[in-house]
C-alpha cells in the first residue's frame, strides 16, 4: 500500500479486503454473513467488499450454503485464476518444479534430471531451470507471463552484498555473478533464490511440527547438513546469508574444513558436523551399508545419536530454542528410535532442554517451503487492493 495515507478510507478498505481474502485462503468458501462476523464488518460493508473483490477478479461465488432456515446463502471463494506461482527445489541430481494457483492447489509439476557437477551443467543452469518451469506449466495452459512469483530452493545462500551463491561449492553452475539476471531472463520475471533448509523450516511453520512454535531450530540431515534458525517467528539469516550453516561447524575429533573443503574428503565435505552425521558419514560408519540398514543397527544408531547430540547441544546453547526439528533422510530413516537416543544423549550437554521432534512433512519439505514462500509473495502483491 505504498503511497497511501494511514487511516484514509482507501487504506481502510484495502485492510478490510486483505482480511477477508486471508480468511478465504485459510478457511475456504464463506458466506457474506460469515465474513462479516469474522471481520466485524456490517452486512452492507461486507456486501460492498465482496462486490469490489469480484470486480477485481479476486473472489467468485461458488454455489450456496444449504441446510439452514431461510434462503440459501451464496458462498464466496478465492478465484484460483487470480494468480499463479512456481516453486523449484534444486538438488545434486536434478530440479523439481511445481506450478500452483493462488489457493495453493498444484496444477502442474515437472522434474528435470541433471548431475549438478557435470561439466555442461555449468553453462546450462538457467536453461535447466527454464526447462523445469516450462514442463510444470505445460499441462496448465499457462505461460511465463502468468506467473506472479517464482521461488527456487538451493543449498547455500545468496550473499545480499554480491548476489552470488555461497556455501554450495558442489553446485558449480549456480555461482555466476549474473545468475539472478540470467534466471529472470529465461523465466520471464524476477526470481527469488532461498536456502533449501530455510525453506524446509518454512514448511514446518505452515504445516509441520513447528506450527505452534516461534523459536525453533530445524536440523536438516541429508547428503549435506544444515540448519534453519527461527527466532520470534523470523528466520535468522546472518550478514552473508550463512546463518545455520552448521555443516561447517568444528567438533572435537572431527576433521576441519578450510575454505569449504574438509581434510578427509573432496569439495563441500562440510567440516566437522557434516563429516559425522550426513548420509555418507552414516553409511561409512556402517561399512558402506545402505542408510536404512545402517540406522537399523543399534550400535550405529547409538553412535549417530551421540554425534548428533554433541553438535545440536552447541546450537541449543547459543540460540536457546523451544523446539529442535530433525529433518532429512537421516532423521526419517532413524525415526523415533534415533530421536529418543538423541534426546537422552543431550541430557546435561546444554542447560536449555528444548523439545525434540522428527519432521512429519510429506514429500519434499524444500519444495513445500518454496511453494509456501512463493504463495505469500504473490498474495502480498495481488491481494493489495489499495
Secondary structure, DSSP 8 states (H G I E B T S, - for coil): -TT--TTSHHHHHHHHHHHHHHHHHHH--EEHHHHHHHHT--HHHHHHHHHHHHHTTSEEEEEEE-SSSSS-EEEEEE-GGG-EEEEEEEETTEEEEEEEETTS-EEEEEEEE--TT-GGGGGTHHHHHHHHHHHHHHTTT--GGGEEEEEEEESSEE-TTT--EES-TT-GGG--TTHHHHHHHHHTS--EEEEHHHHHHHHHHHHSTTTT-SSEEEEEESSSEEEEEEETTEE---TTS-TT-GGG---TTS--EETTEETTSSBT--HHHHHHHSHHHHHHHTTT--HHHHHHSHHHHHHHHHHHHHHHHHHHHHH--SEEEEESHHHHHHHHHHHHHHHHHTTTTSS---EEEE----S-HHHHHHHHHHHHHHHHHHT---
